[in-house]
Amino acid sequence: MDRHPSRTARSEHRWPAVAALVFALLIYALIPNDLLQVQRFVVVGIGIVLLIPLIVINPHHLDNETPWSRTVSVVLACVVVLSNQVTLVFLIFLLVGGTDEGPKLLQSALQVWVTNVIGFALLYWEIDRGGPVMRTMAARKDLPVADFRFPQDEDHDAVDEVARRSSRAIDWTPAFVDYLYFSMSNSMAFSPTDTMPLSPRAKMLMGLEAFGGFIILALVIARAVSLIG
């Protein structure tokens, strides 16, 4: 990738995303045994195997990218999202099966919801504007079209103290924490809050995340609480 001279020092730090991914894998591994058996260890193993080469190529900051590392990064995020969607289906089947283990069901629902938030945050972070390396290292005119519009992307004409944080003023681009907050708010509100989807794939992914959050919060947890009572 040809790096723009004015952006070479703006690479994003690797560890916030790694910490979130490891936390998601840990939560996934600790889901009660009634819900997952061997597949939990398969998913965690795949996640670790895919993560190691990504850390090797970018141990501290995200400033290097190859076609294979780009592919592995997206595949890793997809593994977390898809495996958690399968777990959600298992969770619904367990609920329909008439289990009377309310506390365990409530714990599982919370774990699936948190993993859902982190998994989609990683996927949004990887696909928007070419991914974290492209967003910070390439010239803005060379960036792929955006999948999401953040408040900073349109704050340049606001009052001075707000405009100084805008994309136009400081060449701002979103980092992992921005996608994590966006994913969490979408999963709780079941709709966009401060960040808007622009592309069809972004809208479909947001819809899938919101639907999963609705199932977990409105149906599964409600049933678990009734079982506790």
C-alpha positions, 0 to 999 in steps of 0.5 A: 500500500502506498502510504500518504506522508501526512498519515504515516504516524496515525496508525491505529494501535493493535491491542484494543481490538485484540483485547476485545477479541480475546475477551469474546473468545473467553466468554464463548469458551465459558458458555454453559456446557448445556449449550455448547460442547466440542464446538466451543473449543473448535471456534476458540482454537480457530480464533487463536490460530488466525489471530497469531499471524495478525499479531506477528505482522502488526505487533503494536500498530496497524501499519502493514497489510498484505492481501492474505492478512486482510483476508485473515482479518475479515475471516476472523471477524466472520468466525466470531459473528457466525459462531455466535449466531449458531450459539444463539440458535442453540440458545433458542432451542434450549429455551423452547425445550422447556429447560427450568434452569433459569440462572444458567439460561440468563448467564448464557443469554448475557454471554451471547449478547456480549459476544454479539456486540464484540463480534459485529464491532470487529466486523464493522471495523474490518470492512468500513473504508477498507479496514483499519490499515487503509483508513489511517495509512492511505490518502483520504481521496484513495479510501474506498467508499464508506459503509458508515457515517459517523458524527465527526464526518459532518461536524465541520460546520458546527460550532468551533469547539465541535468542529475542531474534532471533525474529519475535515479539521483533523483528518479524523477516521474511526478507530475500534472504540468507535465501532464498539460503541456503535455496535453496542448502541445498535444492539441495545436500541435495535436501530442506528443512533449516532452512526448511520449505515450507508451501504447495503451490506452495512444495513444488512449487518446492522439488521442482523445484529439488531435482530439477534439483540432483540431475540436475546433481550426481549425473548430469551432473557425475559423467559429466563427471568420468569423461570427464576421467579 
